[in-house]
Amino acid sequence: MKDTLEMREVYTRALEQLMKEDERAVVVEADLSRGVNTLRLRDEFPGRHIDAGIAEQDMVTIAAGLSISVGKIPFTHTFAPFISRRAMDQVYLSVGFSNANVKLVGSDPGVSAEINGGTHDGFEDVTLMRMVPNMTIFEPVDAEQLRQAMPQIYKHVGPFYMRMFRKQTEKVFDENYRFVLGKADTLKEGTDVAIIASGIMVAESLKAATALHEQGIEARVINLHTIKPMDTEAVLKAAKECGAIVTAENHNINGGLGGAVCEYLSGVCPVPVKRIGVRDHFGEVGKLDFLMEKYAMKASDIVKACQEAIAMKK
């Protein structure tokens, strides 16, 4: 079932509330105010909404300056590849090296860029952001998780990157859910294999777990929403109790969530790990379902990877 609100509307409503509560909250964007529905904030909060134009490096530098010089708490937004690979020098030095309290938001990550094509597909943003010391990386699953996360993101002090799907997502959480930044969510218990997923791949992982259950295989499903710093306790527990791991991410399998899990487990609890995601490809034009099929990111692909990981245990 789809959420009723798009993620960008949840994001903007949360920003609006934060800006009402704290005058330090400001918005700095790169010509995408209409695309993320924040244009209304310009009139509601005069002087606290800055459009840097199609100049992502300037956007990041402005945000860092506002944080360091006058104590503002900026939220910046543009497409995921533009806030990462295009503005990486500014992210690394102006935000990371300076330890600026800036919230970087990259929208339409991975294949969710759809018809914007290969130039806009963010397959490498997590890899790049992971290389920045002090950077926290978060990817919300659905509207409820994003709604609960925004106040915690605001209170978190230091460089922060959120990769955000802009449109409607599959509903995973309800109002009874309680979000904790940095703490992974175990959505389904199981001991045969653990699926560790983020973003839109969480819904696919739950579908895969249902299909595996029908085969007599019980898969644990973990939403690793905070990719850095990773909840190593949850990952290690899954490795020890399940003995096999499958990671699923809307990103290149090299250097992203799958890479982070493999790097950690190789040093503390080596187990078979199969990675689902984009495999060393540039992006292309296409609708979401088509691209997920092309890059082998569907529930059926996760099922196959789980079967292979379990076989490797033997």
C-alpha positions in Angstrom: 0.0 0.0 0.0 1.3 3.4 -0.9 1.6 6.2 1.6 -0.9 9.0 1.1 1.7 11.8 1.2 4.8 12.1 -1.0 8.1 12.1 0.8 8.9 15.7 -0.4 5.6 17.0 1.2 6.5 15.3 4.5 9.9 16.8 4.3 8.6 20.3 3.6 6.0 20.2 6.3 8.6 19.1 8.8 10.9 21.9 7.7 8.0 24.4 8.0 7.5 23.3 11.6 11.2 23.5 12.5 11.4 27.0 11.0 8.4 28.1 13.1 10.0 26.7 16.3 13.6 27.9 15.7 14.8 30.9 13.8 18.2 29.3 13.2 16.6 26.9 10.7 17.1 28.0 7.1 16.8 26.4 3.7 19.4 26.6 0.9 18.6 25.0 -2.4 19.8 24.8 -6.0 16.9 25.7 -8.3 14.7 22.8 -7.1 12.2 24.6 -4.8 9.3 23.7 -7.0 10.5 20.1 -7.3 10.5 19.5 -3.6 7.6 21.8 -2.7 9.6 24.2 -0.6 8.8 27.3 -2.6 6.1 28.3 -0.2 8.7 28.6 2.6 10.3 31.6 0.8 7.2 33.8 1.4 6.4 32.4 4.8 9.9 32.9 6.2 11.5 35.9 4.4 15.2 35.8 4.2 15.5 32.3 5.5 15.0 30.5 2.1 18.0 30.9 -0.3 18.0 29.7 -3.9 21.6 29.4 -5.1 20.5 28.6 -8.6 22.0 25.8 -10.6 25.3 26.2 -8.6 25.4 23.3 -6.2 29.0 24.1 -5.1 27.9 27.6 -4.1 24.8 26.1 -2.3 27.0 24.0 -0.1 29.4 26.7 0.6 26.7 29.2 1.5 25.1 26.6 3.9 28.5 26.0 5.5 29.1 29.7 5.9 25.7 30.2 7.5 26.4 27.4 10.0 30.0 28.4 10.9 29.7 32.2 10.9 26.2 33.0 12.4 25.1 29.7 13.9 22.3 28.9 11.5 21.2 25.3 10.9 20.8 24.9 7.1 19.0 22.2 5.2 20.3 22.0 1.6 18.7 20.2 -1.2 19.4 19.1 -4.8 19.5 15.8 -6.7 21.7 13.1 -5.0 24.5 13.1 -7.6 24.8 16.9 -7.7 25.1 17.2 -3.9 27.6 14.4 -3.8 29.9 14.0 -6.8 29.4 17.6 -8.2 29.9 19.4 -4.9 32.2 16.9 -3.2 35.1 19.3 -2.7 32.8 21.7 -0.9 31.1 18.9 1.1 34.5 17.5 2.1 36.2 20.8 3.1 33.5 23.4 3.8 31.2 21.0 5.6 33.2 17.9 6.7 36.6 19.4 7.5 35.0 22.4 9.1 32.6 20.1 11.0 29.8 22.4 10.0 26.3 21.7 11.2 24.8 21.3 7.8 22.0 19.0 6.7 22.6 17.8 3.1 19.6 16.3 1.3 20.0 14.4 -2.0 16.7 13.5 -3.6 15.8 10.9 -6.2 18.8 8.6 -5.3 19.7 5.6 -7.4 17.2 4.4 -10.0 14.4 6.7 -8.6 15.7 9.5 -10.9 13.8 7.5 -13.5 13.2 9.6 -16.8 15.9 12.2 -15.8 18.3 9.5 -16.9 21.9 8.6 -16.4 23.1 12.1 -15.5 20.7 12.2 -12.5 21.0 8.6 -11.3 22.8 8.7 -7.9 24.5 5.3 -7.8 27.6 6.6 -5.9 26.5 9.2 -3.4 26.7 6.9 -0.3 30.2 5.8 -1.4 31.4 9.4 -1.6 29.7 10.6 1.6 31.1 7.6 3.5 34.6 8.9 2.8 33.9 12.2 4.7 34.9 11.9 8.3 32.1 12.9 10.8 29.4 12.5 8.2 26.2 10.8 9.2 24.3 9.1 6.4 20.5 8.3 6.6 18.0 7.0 4.1 14.3 7.0 5.2 12.0 4.2 4.1 8.6 5.9 4.1 6.7 9.0 5.1 6.2 8.0 8.8 9.9 7.3 9.3 10.8 10.6 7.6 8.3 12.5 9.7 9.7 11.1 12.9 13.3 11.5 11.8 13.3 15.2 10.9 13.4 16.5 14.5 16.2 14.1 15.4 18.1 15.1 12.2 17.7 18.8 13.3 19.0 18.2 16.8 22.0 16.1 15.6 25.1 18.3 15.5 27.5 17.9 12.7 27.6 17.1 9.0 24.6 15.1 7.9 23.5 13.5 4.6 20.0 12.2 3.8 19.2 10.5 0.6 15.5 10.9 0.0 13.0 9.4 -2.4 10.7 12.3 -3.4 7.5 10.6 -4.4 5.1 8.2 -2.7 6.6 5.1 -1.2 5.3 1.7 0.0 4.0 2.1 3.5 6.2 0.2 6.0 5.6 2.0 9.3 2.5 3.3 11.1 2.1 5.7 14.0 3.0 3.1 16.5 6.6 3.0 15.2 9.3 4.8 17.1 12.3 6.0 15.2 15.8 6.2 16.7 18.6 7.6 14.6 21.5 5.1 14.4 19.4 2.2 15.6 18.4 -0.4 12.9 14.9 -1.7 12.8 14.3 -5.5 12.7 11.1 -5.8 10.7 10.9 -9.6 10.6 12.6 -12.3 12.7 14.3 -15.2 11.1 17.5 -17.4 11.5 18.1 -18.9 8.0 19.4 -15.7 6.4 19.3 -12.0 7.2 18.3 -9.3 4.6 19.8 -5.9 5.4 18.2 -3.2 3.4 17.7 0.5 3.1 15.3 2.9 1.4 13.0 1.6 -1.3 14.6 -1.8 -1.1 13.1 -2.5 2.3 9.7 -3.0 0.8 11.2 -5.4 -1.8 13.0 -7.2 1.0 9.7 -7.8 2.9 8.2 -9.2 -0.2 11.1 -11.5 -0.7 10.8 -12.6 2.9 7.2 -13.6 2.3 8.1 -15.6 -0.7 10.9 -17.3 1.2 8.6 -18.2 4.0 6.4 -20.1 1.5 9.5 -22.1 0.7 10.2 -22.9 4.4 13.0 -20.3 4.7 12.7 -17.8 7.5 14.5 -14.6 6.6 15.3 -11.8 9.1 14.6 -8.4 7.6 16.6 -5.4 8.9 16.1 -1.8 7.9 19.6 -0.3 8.2 18.4 3.3 7.7 21.5 4.9 9.3 24.2 3.7 7.0 26.9 5.7 8.8 27.5 5.2 11.7 26.2 1.7 11.1 24.4 -0.2 13.9 27.1 -2.8 14.1 25.4 -4.6 17.0 22.4 -5.4 14.8 24.6 -6.5 11.9 26.9 -8.7 14.1 23.9 -10.3 15.8 22.4 -11.1 12.4 25.6 -12.6 11.1 26.0 -14.8 14.2 22.4 -16.0 14.4 21.7 -16.4 10.7 25.1 -17.3 9.3 24.4 -15.7 5.9 23.6 -12.1 4.8 22.0 -10.5 1.8 22.2 -6.7 1.4 19.8 -4.7 -0.7 20.3 -1.1 -1.7 19.2 1.4 -4.4 22.9 2.2 -5.1 26.0 0.7 -6.5 27.0 -2.4 -4.6 30.6 -1.0 -4.4 31.1 1.2 -1.5 27.5 1.6 -0.3 25.5 -0.3 2.3 26.7 -3.7 1.0 30.3 -2.5 1.0 29.9 -1.2 4.6 28.4 -4.5 5.8 31.1 -6.5 4.1 34.0 -4.3 5.4 32.7 -4.6 9.0 31.9 -8.4 9.0 35.2 -9.4 7.3 37.0 -8.3 10.5 34.7 -9.6 13.2 32.5 -12.4 11.8 33.1 -13.5 8.2 29.9 -15.1 6.8 28.6 -15.4 3.2 27.3 -12.1 1.9 25.4 -11.6 -1.4 24.8 -8.0 -2.5 21.8 -6.7 -4.4 22.1 -3.3 -6.1 23.5 -1.7 -9.2 26.6 -3.5 -10.5 29.2 -1.1 -11.9 26.8 0.5 -14.4 26.0 4.0 -15.5 22.3 5.0 -15.2 19.8 5.3 -18.0 16.3 6.6 -18.8 13.4 4.5 -17.6 10.6 4.1 -15.2 11.3 2.7 -11.7 10.0 -0.8 -12.3 11.9 -1.2 -15.5 15.2 0.0 -14.0 14.8 -2.2 -10.9 14.2 -5.2 -13.3 17.2 -4.3 -15.4 19.6 -4.0 -12.5 18.2 -7.1 -10.8 16.8 -5.3 -7.7 13.4 -6.9 -7.5 12.1 -9.1 -4.7 12.7 -12.2 -6.9 16.4 -11.2 -7.2 16.6 -10.9 -3.4 15.0 -14.4 -3.0 17.6 -15.9 -5.4 20.4 -14.2 -3.5 19.1 -15.5 -0.2 19.0 -19.1 -1.6 22.6 -18.7 -2.8 23.8 -17.3 0.5 22.2 -20.1 2.4 23.8 -22.7 0.1 27.2 -21.1 0.8 26.8 -21.8 4.5 27.0 -25.5 3.8 
